[in-house]
């Protein structure tokens, strides 16, 4: 059966949610609509202000249009720059080809410029009718046409400004999606995307349908190394993959760094990467729900604002002629002031709630100190970020789920343990020797030799926090960093045990009791499960 190509399969697996999906055609019409609405709305407000200041001489209003156009052009340019950044999110997160993303930007740019030109022409025509067809002057076109033009202009401004509010809301939601998907952990997304691309290429060797990850890994291993082979070498990968992909795959699967990939290593690495692939999809769906909740919240705010604006605008421009303020006994003005009083009183009573909500939204969508699925250290405890909310977020510690208000955690120091490239760990040791200073020096030399000759560990280490517990006894702490693909827990435990056995052996040979007898050394071990939850860079799948 014909298998889908790696790019097609990956695009399907990491398809963007509906809030962020876009096509060149959709962007084209959105650009035209946005340009028209912004120009009509903003220039309409400027025209209203100018007409109010120049009741008898309306000619300056026409000249003022060009100044407004220059100011609006700067705003539209900023709008385009934000849109280009959003499109970069599409290209990177959804693995779209570069040409397609550039085509999106080109369509958006052309559409926005077209919308600006079109709306400017129409606006100048309306301005011409208003300047040369004053109701008190009988020149140019009939007064009836002038009144029709005035009403048309008012309707266009109402629709434009109202729709423009919702257009800006949509832009904010899109930019929030960009921040949510790209700014927080863009390196993790890009790295995971590249790794998934390699796995998709390996899946092409599977000719039969199977849902078992272990069975698929066995089929791929036999297809590359041979049916009876027990290990893979670099030359086997070069015969099937490019040199770059073969090198990255070797780095991912060769956990013991012996330039060979055993069948068990391949199966374990393949399963870990598949778990990361599923985690990326789950995170995408959770983020979609977050943005959907924010979208609903902003829609209510925009709807209330648009209703108040339309009520006041219609009452002022249509029923009062636009030349004087509406009377205080106007029913529409009563509605307007009633809603305004209600909003002000609500803000006064529940001001703390609104300020907390705004701060929470800023913390979640813009500051973003951690992402869903990250391991964080908070108030001497370790949590896995499970989900975000507008008021509170859910964190997992052990088998318990903890709900913490965003306003509380944003004012506390939080350490993100999932952004490290290495697995960091530590354990205490107890040294018993007659000459403690000499024993510590010998231990440092032994550690330097171990970390220099072992590529599984990062060379810089820390030996400190010395404390004398009793005579000829010294306690200390060793901190280290080791490499491990996707923080594989069995591999971490194996490498930590290797380091502990080495230190125990060296200290046993170096330590000498106060009476000249071999006293050995003690290493206070911590359960592996505890180390896994406390080490930096550890990810729980």
CORQUITA-V475695 format. One record per pair of residues at least 12 apart in sequence whose C-alpha atoms are under 7 Angstrom apart, sorted by the first residue. I is the first residue (numbers start at 1). J is the second residue. If there is no record, write none. Layout:
# CORQUITA-V475695
i,j
I,J
I,J
This chain:
# CORQUITA-V475695
i,j
1,207
3,204
6,197
6,200
6,201
10,197
11,94
11,95
14,94
14,281
15,94
16,94
17,288
19,174
20,174
20,177
24,104
24,107
27,107
27,108
28,107
28,108
28,111
29,111
31,108
31,111
31,112
31,115
32,111
32,112
32,114
32,115
33,115
34,167
35,112
35,115
35,116
36,115
36,116
36,119
37,160
37,161
37,163
37,164
38,164
39,116
39,119
39,120
40,119
40,157
40,160
41,157
41,160
41,161
43,65
43,68
44,157
47,61
58,131
59,131
62,127
80,109
84,105
86,175
86,178
87,101
87,105
89,178
89,182
93,189
126,149
129,146
130,146
133,146
158,310
162,306
165,302
166,302
169,298
173,295
176,365
177,291
179,365
179,366
180,365
184,368
184,370
184,371
196,277
198,245
202,220
205,220
205,223
206,219
206,220
213,271
214,267
217,267
217,270
224,236
224,237
224,240
230,262
230,263
231,260
231,261
231,262
231,263
232,260
232,261
232,262
233,259
233,260
233,261
252,269
252,485
253,265
253,266
253,269
255,484
272,486
275,541
283,372
290,388
290,389
308,336
311,332
311,336
312,332
312,333
312,336
315,332
356,407
357,390
357,391
360,390
360,391
360,406
360,407
361,390
363,410
370,416
371,385
372,385
372,386
372,387
373,385
373,386
374,418
374,539
375,416
375,417
375,418
375,538
375,539
376,414
376,415
376,416
376,417
377,414
377,415
377,416
377,417
378,413
378,414
378,415
382,397
382,533
382,534
383,395
383,396
383,397
384,396
384,397
391,405
391,406
392,404
392,405
392,406
393,405
393,406
417,536
417,537
417,538
418,536
418,537
418,538
418,539
419,537
420,536
420,537
421,537
422,481
422,482
422,483
422,537
423,481
423,482
423,483
423,484
423,487
423,535
423,536
423,537
423,538
424,480
424,481
424,482
424,535
424,536
424,537
425,479
425,480
425,481
425,531
425,535
426,477
426,478
426,479
426,480
427,477
427,478
427,479
427,525
428,476
428,477
428,478
428,523
428,524
429,475
429,476
429,477
429,522
429,523
429,524
430,474
430,475
430,476
430,521
430,522
430,523
431,473
431,474
431,475
431,521
431,522
432,472
432,473
432,474
432,511
432,512
432,513
432,519
432,521
433,472
433,473
433,511
433,512
433,513
433,514
434,472
434,512
434,513
434,514
436,472
439,510
439,511
456,482
456,483
457,481
457,482
457,483
458,481
458,482
461,479
461,480
462,478
462,479
462,480
463,476
463,477
463,478
463,479
464,476
464,477
464,478
465,477
487,538
487,539
493,528
504,521
504,523
507,520
507,521
508,520
508,521
